[in-house]
Amino acid sequence: MSEGRLIVGVTGASGTPYAVRFVEQAVRAGRDVWLIVSAAGRLVLADEAGLGGSTDEPDFSTLWPEKVLAHLTYTPAEQLRAPPASGSFEAEAVVIIPCSMNTAAALAHGLSGNLLQRAGAVALKEGRPLVLVPRETPMTRIDFENLARLAAAGAHVVPAMPGFYHRPQSVADLVDFVVAKVLARLGIEHGLKVRWPLLEREA
């Protein structure tokens, strides 16, 4: 396993600000990021986060500064012939944030229709951490069953359900809550202030 490299996938589910913040924090924690974004994900990144450029040639400088981009490698999900498609490509973990129900369904049933789905399948078969951050409401029984099936297969399901006990003052605080949960699941230290107030008083 290669510590220091994360595969981060972005799908067309709403919630792309979680992905933007997660990448920032992963790089700050010393990780390189191989970013895989679906076509729908690029559209939603443009709508929700202000991604510039075009769908075919996205401009990630509108999302992250150069100090983040220097640790970022990007591949569109449609490009199946890329290193993350192989089990020989070592990575610390695969994080799909946000994870659409379409992507969850594909992974739950062993389908690899694009590079992102393939990277998730590789993580499962190689026994590497796979973290899924679904952002969908309401969910159907089919959605719950797919997520349960993935959890049974070894994936970590971290729904984008922000808490409020840290008394958030902004949308950014709510985003940080979810991002902190994903980082914690991976054992990556962070400085995001999202702890339960009682723990902060005892610290």
C-alpha positions in Angstrom: 0.0 0.0 0.0 1.2 3.5 -0.9 0.7 5.9 2.0 0.5 9.4 0.8 -1.7 8.8 -2.2 -5.5 8.9 -2.3 -7.8 8.2 -5.1 -10.7 10.7 -4.8 -13.8 10.3 -7.0 -16.5 12.8 -7.6 -19.9 11.8 -9.1 -22.9 13.7 -10.2 -24.6 13.7 -6.8 -25.2 17.1 -5.2 -22.6 17.8 -2.5 -19.5 18.6 -4.5 -18.3 21.2 -1.9 -17.5 18.2 0.3 -15.1 17.0 -2.4 -13.5 20.4 -2.8 -12.8 20.7 0.9 -11.8 17.0 1.3 -9.1 17.4 -1.4 -7.8 20.6 0.3 -7.5 18.8 3.7 -6.0 15.6 2.2 -3.2 17.6 0.6 -2.7 19.6 3.8 -2.3 16.3 5.6 0.5 15.4 3.2 -1.4 13.2 0.6 -1.2 13.3 -3.1 -4.6 13.0 -4.8 -5.5 11.2 -8.0 -8.8 12.9 -8.9 -11.4 11.0 -11.0 -14.5 13.0 -11.9 -17.5 11.7 -13.9 -19.1 13.8 -16.7 -22.1 14.5 -14.4 -19.7 15.3 -11.6 -18.0 18.0 -13.6 -21.3 19.6 -14.4 -22.3 19.6 -10.7 -18.9 20.9 -9.7 -19.5 23.8 -12.1 -23.0 24.5 -10.7 -22.2 24.1 -7.0 -18.5 24.9 -6.6 -17.7 27.2 -9.6 -15.5 24.8 -11.6 -14.2 26.7 -14.6 -13.3 25.6 -18.1 -15.5 23.1 -20.0 -16.7 19.6 -19.4 -14.0 18.3 -21.6 -11.3 20.6 -20.3 -12.1 21.6 -16.7 -10.0 24.3 -15.0 -9.4 23.2 -11.5 -7.5 26.4 -10.7 -11.0 27.9 -10.0 -11.4 25.4 -7.1 -7.9 25.1 -5.6 -4.7 27.2 -5.4 -1.5 26.1 -6.9 -0.2 24.6 -3.7 -3.1 22.1 -3.9 -2.9 21.6 -7.7 0.8 20.6 -7.4 -0.4 17.5 -5.6 -3.3 16.7 -7.9 -3.5 14.3 -10.8 -6.8 14.4 -12.8 -8.4 11.8 -15.0 -11.9 11.9 -16.4 -14.0 8.9 -15.3 -14.6 8.0 -19.0 -11.0 7.2 -19.5 -10.7 3.6 -18.4 -7.1 3.2 -19.6 -5.5 4.9 -16.6 -3.4 3.6 -13.7 -6.1 3.5 -11.1 -7.9 0.8 -13.2 -5.2 -1.7 -12.2 -4.8 -3.5 -8.9 -1.1 -2.9 -9.3 -1.7 0.8 -8.8 -1.2 1.2 -5.1 -3.1 3.8 -3.1 -3.9 4.4 0.5 -7.6 4.4 -0.1 -10.4 5.3 -2.5 -12.9 8.0 -1.4 -16.0 8.7 -3.5 -17.3 12.0 -2.3 -20.2 12.6 -3.1 -21.3 9.2 -4.2 -24.3 9.0 -6.4 -26.8 6.2 -6.0 -26.0 5.2 -9.6 -22.3 4.7 -8.6 -23.3 2.9 -5.4 -25.5 0.5 -7.4 -22.8 -0.2 -9.9 -20.3 -1.0 -7.1 -22.8 -3.1 -5.2 -23.3 -5.3 -8.2 -19.7 -5.6 -9.4 -20.0 -3.3 -12.4 -17.1 -1.2 -13.7 -18.6 1.0 -16.4 -16.1 3.8 -15.9 -12.7 4.5 -14.2 -14.2 5.6 -10.9 -16.3 2.5 -10.6 -13.3 0.4 -11.5 -11.1 2.1 -8.9 -13.8 1.4 -6.3 -14.0 -2.3 -7.3 -10.2 -2.5 -7.2 -10.2 -1.2 -3.6 -12.7 -3.9 -2.6 -10.9 -6.7 -4.3 -7.4 -5.7 -3.0 -8.7 -5.1 0.5 -8.0 -1.4 0.6 -10.2 1.1 2.3 -13.2 2.3 0.2 -15.1 5.2 1.6 -18.4 6.2 0.1 -20.1 9.5 1.0 -23.7 9.2 -0.3 -25.7 12.4 -0.6 -29.2 11.5 -1.5 -32.6 12.1 0.1 -35.0 10.5 0.4 -33.6 7.0 -0.3 -35.4 4.0 -1.6 -35.2 0.5 -0.2 -33.0 -0.3 -3.3 -30.5 2.5 -2.2 -30.4 1.2 1.4 -29.9 -2.4 0.2 -27.0 -1.4 -2.2 -25.3 0.6 0.6 -25.8 -2.3 3.0 -24.3 -4.7 0.5 -21.3 -2.5 0.0 -20.8 -2.2 3.8 -20.9 -6.0 4.0 -18.3 -6.2 1.3 -15.9 -4.0 3.3 -16.7 -0.4 2.2 -17.1 2.4 4.8 -20.4 4.3 4.2 -20.2 7.8 5.6 -23.4 9.6 4.7 -23.3 13.3 4.2 -25.2 14.0 7.4 -23.7 17.0 9.1 -24.2 17.4 12.9 -25.0 20.5 14.8 -23.5 19.9 18.2 -20.4 22.0 17.3 -22.7 24.9 16.7 -22.0 25.6 13.1 -22.0 29.3 12.0 -21.9 28.7 8.3 -22.4 26.2 5.5 -18.6 25.8 5.5 -18.8 24.5 9.1 -21.4 21.9 8.1 -19.1 20.8 5.2 -16.2 20.5 7.6 -18.2 18.2 9.8 -18.7 15.7 7.1 -15.1 16.0 5.8 -13.7 15.5 9.3 -15.7 12.3 9.6 -14.2 11.0 6.3 -10.7 11.9 7.4 -11.2 10.3 10.7 -12.4 7.1 9.1 -9.1 7.0 7.1 -7.0 7.8 10.2 -5.9 11.1 8.8 -5.3 13.8 11.4 -6.9 17.2 10.8 -7.4 20.5 12.6 -11.1 20.9 11.7 -13.0 22.1 14.8 -16.0 19.9 14.8 -15.7 18.0 18.1 -18.5 17.7 20.6 -18.2 20.8 22.9 -17.8 18.6 26.1 -14.7 17.0 24.6 -13.4 20.5 23.7 -13.8 21.6 27.3 -12.0 18.5 28.6 -9.1 18.9 26.1 
